[in-house]
């Protein structure tokens, strides 16, 4: 479904040239959930931004359904692939109602049956119709993220790019959103590419996981390998031991992987 | 264990155009020379509890309590002038995000030195030397160079260490850390916690760690106060977290995805309105 080969992304130029992603390759099969984990600055979100063409300075090959992507965003890939952003407080227009937010993609793509599509999208993500004419500030963080998911799904894409979809939410709300995403994948046969800094979240959602550091893949492991804590690489092992629990001795033993 | 701080029946109420909002209701706890965690979701009143101890509540807020007693002093009745002698020098607070809490136009080293001079009347030279020592204490390599950097030139983890250095330099008795690591990467988070751990065990400070992460707090702290809707749901020995009685604590623990065993569906926390009535 998605094939990425030797993707490189740079920022700046001349002396300030920064290689954010340095030659990354991976393939995601249709219906698969693929995760990218790493610490801040590892380039995981930049990969998503290159695939969605929000970043222009990339080189390499990105193929969706065997068709290579150009550097410009176009309507046909937008119908195939949609993104859910990290912060539902920043990604929804504050002066648009939920209805306006969901209607916009339908208008851009000239889709009919707008009313029934909006109602369907709201019910898909478990939102009550009463919220249809509310503004983002009138609903909770979890409800906002549901609106963001509904907006991504309203064009019936096959691929969702998820950029830290729950990191701004409380754990109890995170559980609801993760369950929703799992159920939607099954119902709509979606392919997920998910970015997170949280190993437990990625391990819960994804089948295969790539661990990133400094713009490169450290290794690619299956969710089962992650659960059994069997990664080959020392960096991945350190990341696992740092996740979730504090331990004095472990904290002292950390080294930096530059 | 001797008690450093006693809080009895603390309530914080905000007057808003829509009527009063009770952010904290009837919260009581004691702090000794230990690591005490306050855990809860957003809006549970955990940060306001921490701020009330230093009387750093916004203008429309009211603090009411049976008592807030620190080292024989009554904080509730203390004047603003008395509070200035307590804040920083005796009880200090580490904020969540160093990017917003450091002064962007002052070198980080000078900010640490300033914290020292305000509380000790030391000379500029002494303060400079002390600030360098402090940077070393918080495990910043190359502290001479870091001293003259500006906040935008340092990473998040280093910024948080600088904040910790600034809070430690007057040698306070209590540190209130409000989500000190939630803006940081996991490995850096562990290192910053390791630093706070040293402060408690080596200097005998009392630490209040405010966080939304129950797993992290229970592995770091000695005792945990679990808050919901401004109230204390239960107080637990951190080691006995798995014996938690309250359905809220249990729900909070269960709904986090676990690395070790995969569940197809995560349990959803069911909130019971009766938790908020007595």
Interface residues (C-beta under 8 A of the other chain):
Chain A: X39 X40 X141 X170 X171 X172 X174 X175 X176 X178 X179 X182 X197 X199 X200 X201 X203 X204 X223 X226 X227 X229 X238 X239 X240 X242 X243 X244 X245 X246 X247 X248 X250 X251 X252 X254
Chain B: X41 X42 X156 X185 X186 X187 X188 X189 X190 X191 X193 X194 X197 X212 X213 X214 X215 X216 X219 X220 X251 X252 X255 X256 X257 X258 X259 X260 X261 X262 X263 X264 X265 X266 X267 X268 X269
